[in-house]
Amino acid sequence: MGTGLMVEIDTSKPHPARMYDWYLGGKDNYPVDEAMGRQMLALDPRVPVMARVNRAFMHRATRWLAEHGVRQFLDVGTGIPTEPNLHQVAQQVAPDARVVYCDNDPIVLAHAEALLRGTDEGVTEYLQADVRDPDAILEGARKILDFDRPVALSLIALLHFVSDEDGAHELVARLLSELPSGSYLMVSHATADFTPEESQAATDKLKAAGVTLALRSREEFARFFDGLELVEPGVEVPQLWHPELGEPVPGQDDGVIPGYGAVGRKR
């Protein structure tokens, strides 16, 4: 897939994907993203560690799924490519794994070619769509993935940017509704459960900059998995979810990681 088209990137306000890229030491961000990122660091200097812990959770969960027979992945809210990407982890275990990436940010589209470098056997494709339009995501994914076979739906560090007013739980249920029995949901999500004051300050700063932050409690997070069979150890802070499947992130044990991760199977 080529990306030789002009993409219009809004640099007037920070964007979560570009801030995440800045936390991870990437170069695909703008002064407005760095400025907000530095404000977040002033509230909690461990934000880059949290970003890496979240990324490491994605690697371990993808590895677990591939090792348990999943060969199709739908990754919504892909973000800017940071190696190893989901398809690289999945195809290392299962070279024939098929991966569809989906994001609404034009800067991700501009980097789609980097995302699409899969193995010869595996298939990797990219869709530009918003999680708030699940029908468009499903329509596009159905052209690439076989919905008669299990699909892992990946929503990594995405849903805390989708408010209840936008129907976050309903959007997840809609995406899962089209996937067959034996499919999986993998989610990571920030929470205010452990750091309420810092979390409220971060929410307020981002809101003032035009960015929604919907930090959910453990109970609210668990609701995304209603009707699914949770994979052990269930809802857990991200670094404690199957730590044996990857290397620890430097600094992850030096303080609280205010988030949750989980994987669930559709019966």
C-alpha positions in Angstrom: 0.0 0.0 0.0 1.4 3.4 -0.9 0.9 6.6 1.0 1.9 9.1 -1.6 -1.0 11.5 -0.7 -0.9 14.7 1.1 -2.2 14.4 4.7 -3.4 17.4 6.7 -2.0 17.3 10.2 -3.4 19.6 12.9 -0.5 21.0 14.9 -2.6 23.6 16.7 -3.4 21.3 19.7 -1.7 18.2 21.2 -2.7 14.8 19.9 -2.5 11.7 22.1 -0.7 9.6 19.5 2.0 12.2 19.0 2.4 12.7 22.8 2.8 9.0 23.2 5.4 9.1 20.5 7.2 11.8 22.4 7.1 9.8 25.7 8.6 6.9 23.9 11.5 9.0 22.5 10.1 9.2 18.9 10.5 12.0 16.4 7.0 12.2 15.0 5.6 14.9 17.3 5.3 18.7 17.3 6.2 21.5 19.8 2.5 21.5 21.0 2.8 17.8 21.8 6.1 18.2 23.6 4.8 21.2 25.6 1.8 19.2 26.8 4.0 16.2 27.4 6.2 18.3 29.6 3.2 19.4 31.6 2.2 15.8 32.2 5.8 15.1 33.3 5.6 17.9 35.8 2.6 16.2 37.3 4.3 12.8 37.3 7.8 12.3 35.9 7.2 8.6 35.4 4.8 9.1 32.5 7.4 7.8 29.9 7.8 4.7 32.1 4.0 4.2 32.0 4.0 4.5 28.2 6.7 1.8 27.9 4.9 -0.4 30.4 1.8 -0.1 28.3 3.7 -0.9 25.2 5.3 -4.0 26.8 1.8 -5.2 27.9 0.7 -5.1 24.2 3.8 -7.1 23.2 3.1 -9.8 25.9 -0.6 -10.0 25.2 -0.1 -10.3 21.4 2.5 -13.0 22.1 0.1 -14.9 24.4 -2.7 -14.7 21.8 -0.5 -15.9 18.9 0.9 -18.7 21.1 -2.8 -19.7 21.8 -3.7 -20.0 18.1 -4.9 -16.6 17.2 -3.9 -15.7 13.6 -6.0 -12.6 13.0 -5.6 -9.2 14.7 -7.6 -6.0 14.4 -5.7 -3.2 16.1 -7.7 0.0 16.6 -5.9 3.1 17.7 -2.6 1.9 16.3 -0.6 5.1 16.9 2.7 6.1 15.3 4.8 3.0 14.5 7.3 2.1 17.2 9.2 -1.2 16.7 8.4 -3.9 17.4 4.9 -3.3 16.2 2.0 -5.7 16.9 2.4 -7.5 13.5 6.1 -8.0 14.2 5.4 -9.7 17.5 2.5 -11.8 16.2 4.3 -12.9 13.0 7.4 -13.8 15.0 5.3 -16.5 16.6 3.0 -17.2 13.6 4.4 -15.9 10.3 1.0 -16.3 8.7 -0.7 -13.9 11.1 -3.0 -11.3 9.4 -3.1 -7.9 11.0 -5.3 -4.9 10.2 -4.2 -1.6 11.8 -6.7 1.2 12.2 -6.3 4.8 13.3 -7.9 8.2 12.7 -4.8 10.3 12.8 -3.4 11.4 9.5 0.2 11.2 10.8 -0.3 7.4 11.2 -1.5 7.2 7.6 1.7 9.0 6.6 3.7 6.2 8.3 1.5 3.3 7.1 4.2 1.9 4.8 6.4 1.4 7.9 3.5 -0.5 9.5 2.9 -2.6 6.5 6.3 -4.3 6.4 5.2 -7.8 7.3 6.6 -11.2 6.6 6.1 -12.9 3.2 3.5 -15.2 4.6 1.6 -12.8 6.8 -0.7 -10.0 5.7 -0.7 -6.5 7.2 -3.1 -3.8 6.1 -4.1 -0.3 7.3 -7.5 1.4 7.5 -8.1 5.0 8.3 -11.2 5.2 10.5 -12.2 6.3 14.0 -13.2 4.0 16.8 -16.4 6.1 17.0 -17.4 4.7 13.6 -17.3 0.9 14.3 -19.3 0.0 11.3 -16.7 1.5 9.0 -14.0 -0.4 10.9 -15.8 -3.7 10.6 -16.6 -3.1 6.9 -13.0 -2.5 6.1 -11.6 -5.3 8.3 -14.0 -7.8 6.8 -12.3 -7.3 3.4 -9.0 -8.5 4.9 -9.9 -10.8 7.8 -12.0 -13.9 7.8 -14.8 -13.3 10.3 -15.6 -17.0 10.4 -12.3 -17.5 12.3 -11.3 -15.9 15.6 -10.0 -12.3 15.6 -8.2 -10.5 18.4 -9.5 -7.0 18.8 -6.7 -4.8 20.2 -7.6 -1.5 22.0 -4.4 -0.4 23.6 -4.3 2.9 25.4 -7.3 4.1 23.4 -10.5 3.9 25.4 -9.4 6.5 28.0 -9.7 9.0 25.2 -13.3 8.0 24.5 -15.9 9.4 26.9 -19.0 7.8 28.2 -20.9 10.4 26.2 -19.3 9.0 23.1 -20.5 5.5 24.2 -17.2 3.8 24.9 -18.7 0.6 26.2 -21.3 0.4 23.4 -18.6 1.0 20.8 -16.6 -2.0 22.1 -19.7 -4.2 22.2 -20.5 -3.3 18.6 -17.0 -4.2 17.4 -17.1 -7.5 19.3 -20.6 -8.3 18.0 -19.4 -9.1 14.5 -16.5 -11.3 15.7 -17.0 -15.1 16.0 -16.8 -17.2 19.1 -13.2 -17.8 20.2 -12.3 -14.2 19.4 -10.5 -12.1 22.0 -10.5 -8.5 23.3 -7.2 -7.0 24.6 -7.4 -3.6 26.3 -5.1 -1.4 28.3 -6.5 1.7 30.0 -5.3 4.5 32.3 -7.0 4.9 35.7 -7.3 7.5 38.5 -7.7 4.8 41.1 -4.1 5.1 42.5 -3.3 8.8 41.9 -6.6 10.7 42.1 -5.2 14.2 42.5 -2.5 14.0 39.8 -5.1 12.3 37.5 -7.6 15.1 38.0 -4.9 17.7 37.2 -3.9 15.8 34.1 -7.6 15.6 33.0 -8.1 19.3 33.5 -4.9 20.3 31.6 -5.8 18.0 28.6 -9.4 19.2 28.6 -8.2 22.8 28.4 -6.1 21.8 25.4 -9.0 20.1 23.7 -8.1 16.5 24.5 -10.7 14.2 26.3 -9.3 12.0 29.1 -11.8 9.5 30.6 -9.9 7.8 33.4 -12.0 4.8 34.5 -12.1 2.8 37.7 -11.3 -0.9 37.9 -15.0 -1.7 37.8 -15.7 0.6 34.8 -12.7 -1.0 33.0 -13.9 -4.5 33.8 -17.3 -3.6 32.1 -15.6 -3.7 28.7 -15.3 -7.5 29.3 -18.9 -8.1 30.2 -19.9 -11.5 28.8 -16.3 -12.5 28.0 -14.2 -15.1 29.7 -11.2 -13.3 31.2 -7.8 -14.8 30.6 -5.9 -15.3 33.9 -4.9 -13.3 35.8 -7.9 -11.2 34.9 -7.9 -7.4 35.3 -4.4 -6.5 36.5 -2.0 -3.6 36.5 -0.2 -3.9 33.1 3.3 -5.0 34.2 1.9 -7.9 36.2 -0.1 -9.4 33.3 2.0 -12.5 32.3 5.3 -10.9 33.0 7.1 -14.1 32.0 6.3 -13.3 28.4 8.6 -10.3 28.2 11.4 -8.3 29.8 10.5 -5.9 32.6 10.6 -2.2 31.7 13.3 -0.3 33.6 11.7 1.7 36.4 8.4 -0.1 36.3 8.7 -1.2 40.0 9.8 2.3 41.3 6.2 3.5 41.8 2.6 3.1 40.8 1.6 2.4 37.2 -1.9 3.8 37.2 -3.6 1.6 34.7 -5.2 -1.8 34.0 -4.7 -4.4 31.3 -6.7 -7.5 30.5 -7.5 -10.0 27.8 -10.9 -11.7 27.4 -12.3 -14.5 25.2 -15.6 -14.4 23.5 -17.6 -17.5 24.2 
